[in-house]
Amino acid sequence: MDLKKQLKRAEEELQKLDPKLGKIIEIQKPISHTPRDNYFSSLCRSMVSQQLSVPSAAAIFARLEKSTKLKPNLIANLSEAQIKQIGLSKQKASYLIDLANHFVDNPEIYDHLDLCSDQEVINELTAVKGIGLWTAQMFLMSTLLRLDIFAADDIGIQRAMKQLYGWKNVLPKQELERIANKWKPYRTVACWHLWQSLGSSNKPL
């Protein structure tokens, strides 16, 4: 089944599995996604986004792209002046430089990830300094387009679930995961619609 048909089926199933989410899906445009084939760019994008608002992350990523063309060798050799001009923290810059060195040493380092299980992808990526669970999950969702990932730590998803169910406060992570289990095996598609319900400026890069 091609991706477009998979997404259509996922949206139809989610409407049955969760009527409240289903109302959002009915109102919103059908989800459309294209896999990203530049793994280095995707990982840089997610690393830049860590702990930042979407507009701030987008601005910093745009400056990083303009300054380096997202070439691993150029990011690996970022100067202090460039780091400051781009707006990266020293810690985040060190993570990006470390990631870039992995790709300089072996440009095909992650070419096999599309053949790995979700957990294998998470294990490999989180072994790199500066890549945590959230970044690995964003990679699975936005780059590999794995359809059953739930990122409980994502602030946007937490806000959207609070809004969807009318909670006074965001529930604990374990409770969010329990609720999201009803969306299996299409938790990623549910998350895409949750982000979309907050407006395009809240969708991760």
Phi, psi and omega per residue, in radians:
M1 nan 2.283 -3.127
D2 -1.301 2.909 -3.008
L3 -1.069 -0.726 -3.122
K4 -1.027 -0.755 3.128
K5 -1.203 -0.655 3.109
Q6 -1.066 -0.776 -3.121
L7 -1.157 -0.698 3.108
K8 -1.082 -0.787 3.131
R9 -1.119 -0.717 3.132
A10 -1.051 -0.779 -3.131
E11 -1.134 -0.668 3.110
E12 -1.141 -0.729 -3.134
E13 -1.204 -0.693 -3.131
L14 -1.114 -0.603 3.106
Q15 -1.111 -0.559 3.097
K16 -1.368 -0.684 -3.059
L17 -1.268 -0.539 -3.083
D18 -2.550 1.662 -3.088
P19 -0.978 -0.643 -3.141
K20 -1.146 -0.808 3.060
L21 -1.117 -0.636 -3.140
G22 -1.016 -0.615 3.115
K23 -1.134 -0.673 3.098
I24 -1.140 -0.775 -3.131
I25 -1.063 -0.682 3.119
E26 -1.074 -0.730 -3.082
I27 -1.288 -0.702 -3.032
Q28 -1.420 2.775 3.070
K29 -1.165 2.608 3.072
P30 -1.000 2.488 3.134
I31 -1.194 2.426 3.066
S32 -2.367 2.200 -3.105
H33 -2.406 2.600 3.045
T34 -2.126 2.279 3.119
P35 -1.034 2.521 3.064
R36 -1.652 2.278 -3.089
D37 -1.765 -0.093 3.096
N38 -1.707 1.636 -3.045
Y39 -1.144 -0.648 -3.135
F40 -1.091 -0.836 3.121
S41 -1.030 -0.756 -3.122
S42 -1.092 -0.746 -3.135
L43 -1.198 -0.686 3.068
C44 -1.057 -0.757 -3.134
R45 -1.009 -0.825 -3.111
S46 -1.239 -0.654 3.129
M47 -1.133 -0.714 3.094
V48 -1.077 -0.619 -3.046
S49 -1.305 -0.274 -3.066
Q50 -0.978 2.198 3.026
Q51 1.046 0.459 3.086
L52 -2.195 2.690 3.013
S53 -1.170 2.726 -3.122
V54 -1.036 -0.800 3.126
P55 -1.083 -0.701 3.125
S56 -1.140 -0.771 3.131
A57 -1.086 -0.718 -3.128
A58 -1.107 -0.698 -3.136
A59 -1.169 -0.768 3.140
I60 -1.163 -0.740 3.136
F61 -1.105 -0.673 3.115
A62 -1.090 -0.700 3.114
R63 -1.207 -0.667 3.088
L64 -1.084 -0.779 -3.134
E65 -1.118 -0.732 -3.140
K66 -1.144 -0.678 -3.069
S67 -1.341 -0.549 -2.997
T68 -2.143 -0.135 -3.018
K69 0.990 0.288 -3.106
L70 0.995 0.616 3.065
K71 -1.545 2.206 -3.108
P72 -0.935 -0.717 -3.099
N73 -1.154 -0.551 3.136
L74 -1.346 -0.668 3.093
I75 -1.211 -0.629 3.120
A76 -1.094 -0.381 -3.095
N77 -2.006 0.477 3.102
L78 -1.025 2.354 3.093
S79 -1.552 2.884 3.105
E80 -1.062 -0.642 3.139
A81 -1.136 -0.730 3.119
Q82 -1.138 -0.762 -3.134
I83 -1.014 -0.765 3.133
K84 -1.153 -0.751 -3.115
Q85 -1.145 -0.663 3.140
I86 -1.228 -0.563 -3.139
G87 1.704 0.360 3.122
L88 -1.476 2.509 2.973
S89 -1.246 2.758 3.136
K90 -1.070 -0.678 -3.129
Q91 -1.142 -0.814 -3.117
K92 -1.149 -0.648 3.089
A93 -1.079 -0.703 -3.136
S94 -1.129 -0.620 3.112
Y95 -1.169 -0.772 3.135
L96 -1.117 -0.701 3.125
I97 -1.136 -0.723 3.107
D98 -1.099 -0.773 3.092
L99 -1.065 -0.785 -3.127
A100 -1.049 -0.683 3.132
N101 -1.118 -0.588 3.067
H102 -1.056 -0.714 -3.113
F103 -1.360 -0.534 3.056
V104 -1.142 -0.767 -3.131
D105 -1.195 -0.608 -3.114
N106 -2.623 1.586 -3.090
P107 -0.996 -0.397 -3.108
E108 -1.770 0.342 -3.001
I109 -0.941 -0.637 -3.069
Y110 -2.014 0.267 -3.092
D111 -1.083 -0.318 -3.093
H112 -1.570 -0.082 -2.976
L113 -1.086 -0.499 3.137
D114 -1.157 -0.274 3.131
L115 -1.649 -0.108 -3.068
C116 -1.589 2.774 3.028
S117 -1.246 2.881 3.120
D118 -0.975 -0.821 -3.097
Q119 -1.165 -0.643 3.094
E120 -1.107 -0.690 3.094
V121 -1.092 -0.801 3.133
I122 -1.058 -0.777 -3.127
N123 -1.075 -0.766 -3.121
E124 -1.178 -0.778 -3.078
L125 -1.231 -0.718 -3.099
T126 -1.275 -0.109 3.028
A127 -1.300 -0.254 3.140
V128 -1.566 2.366 3.134
K129 -0.998 2.245 3.085
G130 1.627 -0.143 3.071
I131 -1.819 1.950 3.116
G132 -1.802 -2.992 -3.090
L133 -1.061 -0.762 -3.102
W134 -1.049 -0.791 -3.131
T135 -1.096 -0.734 3.112
A136 -1.118 -0.686 3.119
Q137 -1.156 -0.700 3.098
M138 -1.094 -0.649 3.104
F139 -1.114 -0.792 3.124
L140 -1.073 -0.718 -3.055
M141 -1.347 -0.774 -2.982
S142 -1.688 -0.422 -3.086
T143 -1.806 -0.909 -3.140
L144 -1.522 -0.204 3.141
L145 0.949 0.799 3.012
R146 -1.307 2.261 -2.916
L147 -1.564 0.002 -3.100
D148 -2.274 0.967 3.102
I149 -2.016 2.401 3.067
F150 -2.193 2.152 -3.111
A151 -1.794 1.530 -3.051
A152 -1.146 -0.413 -3.113
D153 -1.460 -0.112 -3.082
D154 -1.297 2.176 -3.082
I155 -1.091 -0.684 3.141
G156 -1.090 -0.774 3.123
I157 -1.117 -0.730 3.109
Q158 -1.043 -0.805 -3.138
R159 -1.108 -0.735 -3.111
A160 -1.164 -0.664 3.109
M161 -1.192 -0.698 3.092
K162 -1.040 -0.749 3.129
Q163 -1.195 -0.746 -3.096
L164 -1.080 -0.786 -3.036
Y165 -1.696 -0.010 3.086
G166 1.228 0.560 3.125
W167 -1.332 2.662 3.041
K168 -1.339 -0.604 -3.128
N169 -2.377 2.760 3.047
V170 -1.188 2.342 -3.132
L171 -1.351 2.806 3.087
P172 -1.009 2.692 -3.077
K173 -0.926 -0.769 -3.102
Q174 -1.083 -0.623 3.134
E175 -1.257 -0.664 3.078
L176 -1.062 -0.755 -3.133
E177 -1.136 -0.668 3.126
R178 -1.103 -0.773 3.140
I179 -1.140 -0.711 -3.115
A180 -1.166 -0.359 3.141
N181 -1.048 -0.442 3.136
K182 -1.176 -0.334 -3.114
W183 -1.513 -0.106 -3.136
K184 -1.037 2.517 0.002
P185 -1.667 0.637 -3.073
Y186 -2.239 0.678 -3.072
R187 -1.129 -0.591 3.095
T188 -1.057 -0.799 -3.116
V189 -1.104 -0.670 3.068
A190 -1.067 -0.762 3.126
C191 -1.102 -0.720 3.117
W192 -1.029 -0.723 3.137
H193 -1.244 -0.611 3.086
L194 -1.097 -0.807 3.086
W195 -1.042 -0.782 -3.108
Q196 -1.086 -0.551 -3.131
S197 -1.176 -0.359 3.125
L198 -1.542 -0.184 -3.082
G199 1.857 2.684 -3.037
S200 -1.087 -0.456 -3.099
S201 -1.290 -0.117 3.137
N202 -1.838 -0.017 -3.124
K203 -1.412 2.293 3.130
P204 -0.969 2.678 -3.128
L205 -1.132 nan nan
